[in-house]
Amino acid sequence: MIRTAALLCWMTPQFRRWLNKLRKGKAQTAGTELEKQGRATVGKALHEYATLWSSWANEERPRRQTIALYGDLFSLRHQLAAEETTRPLELVWGIGIATRKLEFERSEFDFEYPILTQVAE
């Protein structure tokens, strides 16, 4: 992944403009050496950034899952508070899961249901 991103970086117009400014008035071999150094510098910086970003992303993942769960519960709270009389909602907590294979219209599917349930208010 990093190599692909690094290779794409060389093709950006900004990198090309920067390289062309440095190459002006220099010999072809010097320009090639400048490009080589530029690629090495950008590749190193990109690798360091990707390493930092990867560790941040690993730490951030559980936080984002918690935020998503909170959002779902908050939405459910509003639905319960609305108390629609045509389709009332009820919040039930479950503990443990019982699983069983069931058949419906000649196709099997897994059926999962909590072993113990309790209505929550």
C-alpha positions, 0 to 999 in steps of 0.5 A: 500500500505504501509503495503504491501511494509513494509511486503515485506521489512521484506523478503529482504535478507538485512534485514535477514542478518542484523537480523542474525548478531544481533541474533548471540550469543543471546537467542531466545527470545532476537532474537525475540525482536530484530526482532520486534524492527527492524520491528517497526523501518523499518516500521516507516521509511517507513511510513515517507518516503511514506508520504514525497514521496506522498506529493512530487508526488502530487506537481510534477504531474502538473509539469510533465503534463506541461513538457509533454505538452511542449514536445508535442508542441515542437514535433508539432513545428518540424512537422510544420517546416518540411513542408512535401508537401505530407501531410502538417500540420496546427495548429488550436486553438479551443475554446469551445466544441460542442458535439453531438451523431452520428451514424455510421454503427449502432453504436453511438459515441460522436462527439466533435468539437470546437465552434470557431477555429482560424488558428495559425502560 
